[in-house]
Amino acid sequence: MKFLCDSTLFDAETGRCWKSTDSFTGYGNGYPEKIVIHNFEDLEDKPKLLYLEHIQYAEMHRKYYQRRTRQNNLLSVMFICRGEMYFHCEEDVLLAEAGDCVLLKPHCRNDFLYLPGKKCAAFEIILNGSGLDGILQLYRLEQVLWCRIPDRRPFFDLLKRAGKLRSLREPIAHRLAGCALEVIQLLSQAGADRSSQSSQSSIAQIRDELESRLHEKVNMGEIARKYSLCLPVLNRRFREAFGTTPYRYWKLFRLKRGAELLNRGLLIKEAAGMVGYENPKSFSAEFRRFYGISPQAYRGNSLAHTCPLNC
């Protein structure tokens, strides 16, 4: 998975409206060369809380684009079997590759785009139900944007079983609910595995990066995307590790360095410039806010050896 900063490749894409309902509007152009679809949207006896509404497998050789402007109570799970596909999920732009699984969340605008080049094959699984939001929270998936699932066999197995449901003479509502729960559990396990493997190392790397960027303006959203995290998850994990948010850590680290420079006899203007403050007055105001005294009073004071990073 690669996080990209440029969303302009989506700007020119519009296409025709191919579906519009009370909860869903889709625009797009192109169509997969090969597609297998099993849809249960029109089924009368559907579970209320959670169920499998749609599953499809598609192979794409030509340009294919979809934009979904409303997706209330729908979770689309996109799993890439082969090739690569671009996604624009709210503010995040991703390039997903084979083995990547992207979660297109309810209540959000979600775009995806296949550009000719590498042949692409992908699954799309749509889950619906009045309890979907609560189930995503229960399984800690509300903040998961993507995960890795190396084994594609569970998806082909689900496609095969879904294809047989229509031919059953018995009610299938409970089977649709069971299929949906299987998908949720698969995503939850994959998300937990990815989190445990990367969490500690990535948070330490982010701390080191913040400490090395005293002279720059930092954008925490860009840093989060660089390490394949969304901002709320970055803030939570960083706070768990260091007791504060990454932005507050960065500001306090700059002030600590500034205090050390003042204690060595540098002028306020010099110290402010060396830790990235263009305006010494801004440095003085923040310094007073965190240390409780002015930079001038601080010079030579033993407080220079006290770091407020845990306050």
C-alpha positions in Angstrom: 0.0 0.0 0.0 1.3 3.5 -0.9 -0.2 6.7 0.4 -0.1 9.5 -2.2 -0.3 13.3 -1.7 -1.7 14.1 -5.1 -5.4 13.6 -5.8 -5.5 15.4 -9.2 -5.8 12.1 -11.1 -9.4 12.0 -9.8 -10.3 15.6 -10.7 -11.1 15.0 -14.3 -13.2 11.9 -13.7 -17.0 12.2 -13.8 -18.8 9.8 -16.0 -22.5 9.0 -16.1 -24.7 8.3 -13.1 -25.1 4.5 -13.1 -27.1 4.2 -9.9 -29.1 6.5 -7.6 -31.1 5.5 -4.6 -32.0 7.1 -1.3 -28.7 5.8 0.3 -26.3 5.5 -2.7 -25.3 7.5 -5.7 -22.6 6.3 -8.1 -20.9 7.8 -11.1 -18.4 6.2 -13.4 -17.1 5.1 -16.8 -15.7 1.9 -18.2 -16.7 -1.6 -17.2 -14.7 -4.7 -16.2 -13.9 -7.2 -19.0 -14.9 -10.1 -16.8 -17.2 -9.9 -13.8 -19.1 -12.3 -11.6 -21.8 -10.8 -9.4 -24.1 -12.2 -6.7 -26.5 -9.5 -5.4 -29.0 -9.9 -2.6 -30.3 -6.3 -2.5 -33.8 -7.2 -3.7 -34.2 -10.1 -1.2 -37.3 -9.5 1.0 -36.3 -11.6 4.0 -33.0 -9.8 4.9 -31.5 -9.6 8.4 -31.8 -6.2 10.0 -28.5 -5.7 11.8 -25.9 -7.1 9.4 -25.9 -9.0 6.1 -24.0 -9.6 2.9 -25.7 -7.5 0.2 -23.4 -7.9 -2.7 -20.2 -9.7 -3.7 -18.4 -9.5 -7.1 -15.2 -10.5 -8.7 -14.0 -8.4 -11.6 -11.0 -8.3 -14.0 -10.1 -5.0 -15.6 -7.9 -4.3 -18.6 -9.3 -0.9 -19.7 -9.8 2.3 -17.6 -12.5 1.9 -15.0 -13.7 4.6 -12.6 -16.4 4.9 -9.9 -17.3 7.7 -7.6 -19.7 7.1 -4.7 -21.1 10.3 -3.2 -23.4 8.7 -0.7 -23.0 5.4 0.9 -25.2 5.4 4.0 -25.1 2.2 6.1 -22.9 0.5 3.4 -19.4 -0.9 3.9 -17.6 -1.8 0.7 -14.6 -4.1 1.1 -12.2 -3.9 -1.9 -9.6 -6.7 -2.1 -7.0 -6.5 -4.8 -6.0 -10.0 -6.2 -3.7 -8.8 -9.0 -2.4 -5.5 -10.3 -3.2 -2.2 -8.6 -6.0 0.3 -8.1 -6.2 3.9 -6.9 -8.6 5.0 -4.1 -9.7 8.4 -2.9 -11.3 8.0 0.6 -12.2 11.4 2.0 -8.8 13.1 2.3 -6.6 10.0 1.7 -5.3 8.9 -1.7 -4.0 5.3 -1.8 -2.4 3.1 -4.4 -3.5 -0.5 -3.4 -1.6 -3.5 -4.7 -2.2 -7.3 -4.7 -3.0 -8.4 -1.2 -4.2 -5.0 0.0 -7.8 -4.7 1.3 -9.4 -1.2 1.4 -12.4 -0.4 3.5 -14.8 2.1 1.9 -16.7 3.4 4.9 -20.4 4.3 5.4 -21.3 8.0 5.2 -18.2 8.9 3.2 -17.4 9.8 -0.4 -15.3 7.0 -1.9 -13.7 7.0 -5.4 -11.7 4.2 -7.0 -9.8 4.2 -10.3 -8.1 1.6 -12.4 -5.7 3.0 -15.1 -4.6 0.7 -18.0 -1.2 -0.9 -17.4 -1.1 -3.8 -15.1 -4.1 -6.0 -15.5 -6.2 -5.8 -12.3 -8.4 -8.3 -10.6 -10.4 -7.4 -7.5 -13.2 -8.4 -5.2 -15.9 -6.1 -3.9 -18.0 -7.1 -0.9 -20.8 -4.9 0.3 -22.2 -5.2 3.8 -25.4 -3.5 4.9 -27.5 -3.4 8.0 -28.7 -1.0 10.7 -26.1 -2.3 13.2 -23.1 -1.8 10.9 -21.7 1.3 12.6 -21.8 -0.4 16.0 -20.3 -3.6 14.7 -17.4 -1.7 13.2 -16.8 -0.1 16.6 -17.1 -3.4 18.4 -14.5 -5.0 16.2 -12.3 -1.9 16.3 -12.6 -1.3 12.5 -14.0 2.3 12.6 -10.5 3.7 12.1 -9.1 1.0 9.9 -8.7 2.3 6.3 -6.8 -0.7 4.9 -5.1 -4.0 5.9 -3.1 -6.8 4.3 -4.6 -10.2 3.6 -2.1 -12.4 1.8 -4.4 -15.3 1.3 -7.2 -14.7 -1.3 -8.8 -18.1 -0.8 -11.4 -16.8 1.7 -12.8 -14.4 -0.9 -13.1 -17.0 -3.6 -14.7 -19.4 -1.1 -17.2 -16.7 -0.2 -18.0 -16.0 -3.8 -18.6 -19.7 -4.5 -20.9 -20.1 -1.5 -22.8 -16.9 -2.3 -23.5 -18.2 -5.8 -25.3 -21.2 -4.4 -27.6 -19.3 -2.0 -30.2 -18.3 -4.5 -30.8 -22.0 -5.4 -31.6 -23.0 -1.8 -35.2 -23.7 -1.0 -34.8 -22.7 2.6 -34.6 -19.1 4.0 -31.1 -17.7 3.6 -31.3 -14.6 5.8 -29.2 -16.3 8.6 -26.6 -17.4 5.9 -26.3 -13.8 4.7 -25.7 -12.7 8.3 -23.1 -15.4 8.8 -21.2 -14.5 5.6 -21.1 -10.8 6.7 -19.8 -11.7 10.1 -17.1 -13.9 8.5 -15.9 -10.8 6.5 -15.9 -8.6 9.6 -13.9 -11.2 11.6 -11.4 -11.6 8.7 -10.9 -7.8 8.6 -10.6 -7.5 12.3 -7.9 -10.1 12.5 -6.0 -8.6 9.6 -6.2 -5.1 11.1 -5.1 -6.4 14.5 -2.1 -8.2 13.0 -1.0 -5.1 11.0 -1.4 -2.9 14.1 0.7 -5.1 16.4 3.5 -5.5 13.8 3.9 -1.9 12.9 2.6 0.2 15.8 5.7 0.4 18.1 8.3 0.8 15.4 6.3 3.4 13.4 5.5 5.5 16.5 9.2 5.5 17.4 10.1 6.6 13.9 7.6 9.4 14.0 9.0 10.6 17.2 12.5 10.6 15.7 11.2 12.5 12.6 9.5 15.2 14.7 12.7 15.7 16.7 14.7 16.1 13.5 12.3 18.7 12.0 12.7 21.6 14.5 13.2 24.1 11.7 10.2 23.0 9.6 6.5 23.4 9.8 5.0 19.9 10.2 1.6 18.7 8.9 0.4 15.9 11.2 -2.0 14.7 8.5 0.8 14.2 6.0 3.0 12.4 8.6 0.1 10.1 9.5 -0.4 9.2 5.8 3.3 8.7 5.4 3.2 5.9 8.0 -0.1 4.5 6.7 -2.2 5.8 9.7 -5.2 8.1 10.0 -4.7 11.1 12.3 -7.0 9.9 15.1 -5.1 6.6 15.3 -1.7 8.4 15.2 -2.7 10.7 18.1 -4.0 7.8 20.2 -1.0 5.5 19.7 1.5 8.4 20.2 -0.3 9.4 23.4 -0.2 5.8 24.6 3.6 5.7 24.0 4.7 9.2 25.1 1.8 10.7 27.1 0.9 13.4 24.7 -0.1 14.1 21.1 2.6 14.2 18.4 2.0 17.9 17.7 2.3 18.9 21.3 5.4 16.7 21.6 7.0 18.6 18.7 6.1 22.0 20.1 7.5 21.1 23.5 10.6 19.6 22.1 11.3 22.8 20.2 10.9 24.8 23.5 13.2 22.4 25.3 15.9 23.0 22.7 15.3 26.7 22.9 15.6 26.7 26.7 19.0 24.9 26.4 20.2 27.5 23.9 19.1 30.3 26.2 20.9 28.7 29.1 24.1 28.7 27.0 23.8 32.4 26.6 22.2 32.9 23.2 20.0 35.9 22.6 16.2 35.2 22.5 16.1 36.1 18.8 19.0 33.7 18.1 17.5 30.8 20.1 14.1 31.3 18.5 15.5 31.2 15.0 17.5 28.0 15.7 14.4 26.1 16.7 12.3 27.3 13.8 10.5 30.4 15.1 10.5 33.2 12.5 9.0 35.6 15.0 10.7 35.9 18.4 7.5 37.2 20.0 5.7 33.9 19.1 8.6 32.0 20.7 8.4 34.1 23.8 4.6 33.8 24.1 4.7 30.0 23.8 7.8 29.7 26.1 6.0 31.7 28.8 2.8 29.5 28.3 4.7 26.3 29.0 7.4 27.3 31.4 5.5 30.0 33.3 8.3 32.6 33.0 9.6 34.7 30.2 12.7 33.5 28.1 14.7 36.4 29.5 14.0 35.3 33.1 14.8 31.7 32.2 18.4 32.4 30.9 20.8 30.8 33.3 18.1 29.3 35.4 18.3 25.6 36.4 14.9 25.0 34.8 16.8 24.6 31.6 17.5 21.0 32.6 13.8 20.3 33.1 11.9 18.9 30.1 8.1 19.5 30.2 7.3 16.8 27.7 5.2 14.8 30.1 3.1 17.7 31.3 
